[in-house]
């Protein structure tokens, strides 16, 4: 399957093997009671129900890239209540070799589709031991830590990393900064213990990302434009029988949040079997700093069950001035809040709304016509000389930075 993501962050390509996946390019609130520390369960579980830790994943630490990658994976698993994993030396060595193979043959047609999981004996860097590894693996054409974030922020790639029975991993990476190319490879080694039910984002999890840009096969229905919200999943043991499942999402005010729903009986794509994974894809990106409530119910191995849990989305980033180029550069590739005085604004030929700030090389702000219409602000030229605040993923190329504002809620005309 192919994972697709907007270039609002970075061009990416990601693949999942043993299932096969290629990536082409994720107000003031009324406080809730403290998280229960576990998914609320009604009905006899068919497998152990994981007790999540909740909270934020936090920033990975470690003296090396490999250490930080392992720490990030284990932090993610800990939030979900899962045990830590360790590196398998042989798998790591072969993942590193495969990442180098991918870089040596970057842009080769031989890496198209599922072929990125394999190695062609006629190409540089070929190692016959890669085929003998026989482990599920993810491949992503981006730097290591963002690769892990993207693997978690998807439907099809998330499940192996959050398998309760995962015990070891292999990891490798390679890059050519001069050509802005990178490859990351992650392999999974399962143990022989029992499978378990895992909800993600976990109950009580905070700082949850907002967006998902799609993958191939794409769980986002055809015709949907723009990103959807962060995927919400409940994965059950592969041997369990699931029937009659359904799910819902509400915000802290009790409002229903429209979602695209999929499960074993209602596959998100006819091209890939998502297995015993229930998925809710919010039809729009999640709101900032909002607590959400998930409910999933159905019949699992003949038992009626209901699972409910809550999580809270990430807060808005602290505002930075458009003229502070050092701060803008530091936020590149991340969600950012930009404020500044508008020098020029208008409409491009395709209807896209744009705003430029006071100085050369300040970031440019863009809104799609449908997003701008929802702001109710009318003529963009009327904001020239006034201050605005925009939130969105910040992309920097050379001396220039751009931001695409994905929702009208994230654009404000300031006094």
C-alpha positions in Angstrom: 0.0 0.0 0.0 1.1 3.5 -0.6 1.1 6.3 2.0 0.3 9.7 0.6 0.8 12.9 2.4 0.5 16.5 1.5 3.8 18.3 0.8 2.7 20.8 3.5 5.4 19.1 5.6 8.0 17.3 3.5 7.9 15.1 0.4 7.7 11.5 1.7 7.5 8.0 0.5 6.7 5.1 2.9 6.1 1.4 2.6 4.9 -1.4 4.7 5.9 -5.0 3.9 4.2 -8.3 4.7 1.1 -6.6 3.7 3.1 -4.4 1.4 2.9 -0.7 1.5 4.5 2.2 -0.4 4.4 5.8 0.8 4.3 8.5 -1.8 4.5 11.4 0.1 -0.6 13.9 9.7 -11.2 28.6 23.4 -11.2 27.8 26.8 -12.2 24.2 27.6 -14.2 22.8 30.4 -11.8 20.4 32.1 -12.7 16.7 32.1 -12.3 14.5 35.1 -8.9 12.8 35.2 -8.4 10.0 32.7 -9.4 6.6 34.0 -6.1 5.1 33.0 -7.9 2.4 31.0 -10.3 2.0 28.2 -13.8 1.7 29.8 -14.9 -1.8 29.0 -18.4 -3.3 28.8 -18.7 -7.0 27.9 -16.2 -9.8 28.4 -13.0 -9.1 26.5 -11.7 -11.8 24.1 -8.1 -10.8 24.9 -6.2 -8.8 27.5 -7.3 -5.2 27.5 -4.3 -2.9 27.7 -4.2 -0.3 30.5 -2.8 2.8 28.8 -0.6 5.2 30.6 -2.0 8.3 28.7 -0.3 11.7 28.8 2.0 13.1 26.2 4.6 11.1 24.2 7.2 13.8 24.9 10.5 14.5 23.2 12.7 11.5 22.5 16.2 11.5 24.0 19.4 9.7 23.2 23.0 10.3 22.1 22.5 8.7 18.7 19.8 8.7 16.0 19.2 5.0 16.7 18.8 5.7 20.4 16.3 8.5 19.8 14.3 6.4 17.4 14.0 3.5 19.9 13.1 6.0 22.6 10.3 7.5 20.4 8.9 4.1 19.6 8.9 3.1 23.2 7.4 6.4 24.4 4.6 5.8 21.9 4.1 2.3 23.1 4.2 3.3 26.7 1.4 5.9 26.2 -0.7 3.0 24.8 0.2 0.8 27.8 2.6 -1.5 25.8 5.9 -2.9 26.9 9.2 -1.5 25.5 11.0 -3.2 22.6 14.7 -3.6 22.0 16.9 -3.7 18.9 17.7 -7.0 17.1 21.3 -6.7 15.9 20.9 -8.7 12.7 17.6 -7.0 11.7 19.2 -3.6 12.4 22.3 -4.4 10.3 20.1 -5.5 7.4 17.7 -2.5 7.7 20.8 -0.2 7.5 22.0 -2.0 4.4 18.6 -1.8 2.8 18.3 2.0 3.6 21.7 2.4 1.8 20.4 0.3 -1.1 17.3 2.6 -1.4 19.6 5.7 -1.4 22.0 4.2 -4.0 19.0 3.6 -6.3 16.9 6.6 -5.4 14.3 7.5 -8.1 14.9 4.2 -9.9 11.8 2.6 -11.4 13.0 -0.6 -9.7 11.8 0.9 -6.4 8.3 1.6 -7.5 5.4 0.2 -5.5 6.0 -2.9 -3.4 9.5 -3.3 -5.0 10.9 -0.9 -2.4 10.6 -3.8 0.1 12.8 -6.0 -2.1 16.2 -5.8 -3.6 17.1 -6.3 -7.2 20.3 -8.4 -7.7 21.2 -6.2 -10.7 21.3 -3.0 -8.7 24.1 -1.5 -6.5 23.9 -2.4 -2.8 22.1 -5.7 -3.3 22.3 -8.0 -0.3 20.8 -11.5 -0.6 20.4 -11.6 3.2 17.6 -8.9 3.0 15.3 -11.4 1.4 16.1 -14.0 4.1 15.2 -11.6 7.0 11.5 -12.4 6.5 10.2 -9.7 8.9 7.4 -7.2 8.3 8.9 -3.8 7.6 8.1 -0.2 6.9 10.1 1.9 4.5 9.8 5.7 4.4 11.7 8.3 2.3 12.2 10.9 5.0 14.5 11.4 8.0 14.2 8.9 10.9 12.2 10.7 13.6 9.6 12.2 11.3 9.3 8.7 9.7 8.3 7.2 13.0 5.7 10.0 13.6 4.3 9.3 10.1 4.1 5.5 10.6 2.1 6.1 13.8 -0.1 8.7 12.1 -1.8 6.2 9.7 -4.2 3.4 9.6 -2.3 0.7 7.8 1.2 1.4 9.2 0.4 1.9 12.8 -0.7 -1.6 13.8 2.7 -3.4 13.7 4.4 -0.8 15.8 1.6 -1.0 18.4 1.3 -4.8 18.4 1.3 -5.9 22.0 3.3 -9.0 21.0 6.1 -6.9 19.4 9.4 -7.6 21.2 12.3 -6.4 18.9 12.8 -4.2 16.0 15.5 -3.5 13.4 16.1 0.1 12.2 18.3 1.6 9.5 18.6 4.9 7.7 20.6 6.7 5.1 20.6 10.1 3.6 22.1 12.5 1.1 21.6 16.0 2.4 23.0 17.5 -0.7 20.2 16.0 -2.7 17.6 16.3 0.1 17.1 12.5 0.0 16.6 10.2 3.0 15.4 6.6 3.6 14.3 5.0 6.9 13.6 1.3 7.3 11.9 -0.4 10.3 11.5 -4.2 10.8 9.3 -5.9 13.3 10.0 -9.1 15.2 7.0 -10.5 17.1 7.2 -12.8 20.1 5.0 -15.8 21.0 2.9 -14.2 23.7 -0.8 -13.5 23.6 -2.2 -10.7 21.4 -4.2 -7.9 23.1 -6.7 -5.2 22.4 -5.0 -1.8 21.8 -6.7 1.6 21.4 -4.8 4.6 19.9 -4.7 7.5 20.6 -4.8 6.0 24.1 -7.2 6.9 26.8 -5.9 10.0 28.5 -3.4 10.8 25.8 -2.6 14.4 25.3 -0.9 16.5 22.5 -2.4 14.3 19.9 -1.7 15.4 16.3 -4.5 16.8 14.2 -4.1 15.7 10.6 -3.9 12.7 8.3 -3.2 13.1 4.6 -3.9 9.6 3.3 -2.1 6.5 2.0 -2.4 4.0 -0.7 -4.6 2.1 -0.7 -6.3 5.3 0.6 -8.7 4.9 3.6 -10.0 8.4 2.8 -13.0 8.1 0.4 -12.6 9.2 -3.2 -13.6 12.7 -3.8 -12.6 14.0 -0.3 -10.2 17.0 -0.7 -7.7 18.1 1.9 -6.5 16.3 5.0 -8.8 14.5 7.4 -8.3 14.1 11.2 -5.8 12.0 13.0 -6.8 8.2 12.7 -8.4 6.7 15.7 -8.0 2.9 15.9 -9.0 -0.1 18.1 -7.1 -3.2 17.1 -8.2 -6.6 18.2 -6.4 -10.0 18.1 -6.1 -11.3 14.6 -7.8 -14.5 15.5 -10.9 -12.9 17.0 -14.2 -12.8 15.2 -15.6 -9.3 14.9 -19.2 -8.6 13.7 -21.6 -5.7 13.9 -19.1 -3.1 15.0 -19.8 0.7 14.9 -18.1 3.7 16.3 -18.6 7.4 17.1 -16.6 10.5 18.1 -17.8 13.5 20.1 -16.1 16.6 21.3 -16.1 17.9 24.9 -19.3 19.8 24.3 -21.1 16.6 23.2 -21.2 17.5 19.5 -20.9 14.6 17.1 -17.7 14.7 15.0 -18.4 13.3 11.5 -16.0 10.4 10.7 -15.3 7.9 7.9 -15.7 4.5 9.6 -14.1 1.2 8.6 -13.5 -2.2 10.0 -13.2 -5.9 9.1 -16.7 -5.9 7.6 -16.5 -2.4 6.1 -13.0 -2.1 4.6 -11.6 1.3 4.0 -10.2 0.0 0.7 -10.9 -3.0 -1.4 -7.2 -3.2 -2.2 -5.9 -4.0 1.3 -7.3 -6.0 4.2 -7.1 -3.9 7.4 -7.7 -7.0 9.5 -9.3 -6.7 12.9 -8.8 -3.0 13.2 -11.6 -0.5 13.7 -10.8 2.9 12.3 -12.5 6.3 12.7 -11.2 9.0 10.4 -12.6 12.4 11.4 -13.7 14.1 8.2 -11.9 17.3 9.1 -8.6 17.9 11.0 -9.1 17.8 14.8 -9.5 21.1 16.6 -6.6 22.4 18.7 -6.6 21.8 22.5 -9.9 19.8 22.4 -10.9 16.7 24.4 -12.6 14.0 22.3 -14.6 11.0 23.3 -14.5 7.8 21.3 -17.1 5.0 21.5 -16.8 1.6 19.7 -19.1 -1.3 20.1 -19.8 -4.6 18.5 -19.7 -8.4 18.9 -16.3 -9.9 19.6 -16.1 -13.7 19.7 -19.8 -13.8 20.4 -19.7 -11.3 23.3 -21.2 -7.8 23.0 -18.6 -5.2 24.0 -18.4 -1.4 24.2 -15.2 0.5 24.5 -15.1 4.2 25.4 -12.0 6.4 25.9 -10.9 10.1 25.7 -7.9 11.9 24.3 -6.9 15.6 23.9 -5.5 17.2 20.8 -2.3 19.3 20.8 -2.4 23.0 21.8 -1.7 25.8 19.4 2.0 26.6 19.0 3.2 29.9 20.6 2.9 32.7 18.1 6.0 34.0 16.3 6.4 37.2 14.3 6.6 36.8 10.5 9.7 39.1 10.6 11.6 36.8 13.0 13.2 34.7 10.4 15.3 32.7 12.8 12.2 31.6 14.7 10.4 30.9 11.4 13.3 28.7 10.3 13.2 26.8 13.6 9.5 26.0 13.1 10.0 24.7 9.5 8.4 21.3 9.0 6.1 21.8 12.0 2.8 23.3 12.9 3.3 27.0 13.6 1.4 30.2 14.5 2.5 33.2 12.5 1.5 36.8 13.2 2.3 39.9 11.3 1.2 43.0 9.4 -0.1 42.3 5.9 1.8 44.0 3.1 -0.2 42.5 0.2 -3.1 40.1 -0.2 -5.3 38.9 -3.0 -6.4 36.0 -5.1 -4.3 33.8 -7.4 -5.5 32.6 -10.8 -6.8 29.3 -9.3 -8.7 31.1 -6.6 -6.2 30.5 -3.8 -6.0 33.4 -1.3 -2.6 34.7 -0.4 -1.1 37.1 2.1 2.5 38.5 2.2 3.9 40.3 5.2 5.9 43.5 5.6 9.4 42.4 4.7 11.0 40.4 2.0 11.5 36.7 2.9 8.7 36.8 5.5 6.5 33.7 5.1 3.6 33.7 2.7 0.2 32.5 3.8 -2.2 30.6 1.5 -5.8 29.5 1.9 -7.9 27.5 -0.5 -11.0 29.2 -1.8 -13.4 27.0 0.3 -11.4 27.7 3.4 -11.3 31.4 2.8 -15.1 31.5 2.2 -15.6 29.9 5.6 -13.8 32.8 7.3 -16.5 35.2 6.2 -13.9 38.0 5.8 -14.8 38.9 2.1 -12.1 40.8 0.1 -8.6 39.7 1.2 -7.3 43.0 0.0 -9.2 44.7 2.9 -6.7 43.2 5.3 -3.7 45.0 3.8 -2.1 47.1 6.5 -3.7 45.0 9.3 -2.3 42.3 11.4 -3.3 38.6 11.0 -2.7 35.4 12.8 -2.4 32.1 10.8 -1.8 28.5 12.0 -0.7 25.7 9.8 2.2 23.5 8.7 5.2 25.7 7.9 7.4 24.7 4.9 10.7 26.4 4.2 12.6 26.2 0.9 15.8 28.2 0.6 15.1 31.8 1.8 11.3 31.4 1.5 8.7 30.0 3.8 5.1 29.2 3.1 2.1 28.1 5.1 -1.2 26.5 3.9 -3.9 27.2 6.4 -6.1 24.1 6.4 -9.2 25.4 8.2 -10.9 28.7 8.7 -10.7 28.3 12.5 -7.0 28.8 12.2 -7.1 32.2 10.5 -7.8 35.4 12.4 -7.9 39.1 11.5 -6.4 40.8 14.6 -7.4 44.3 15.8 
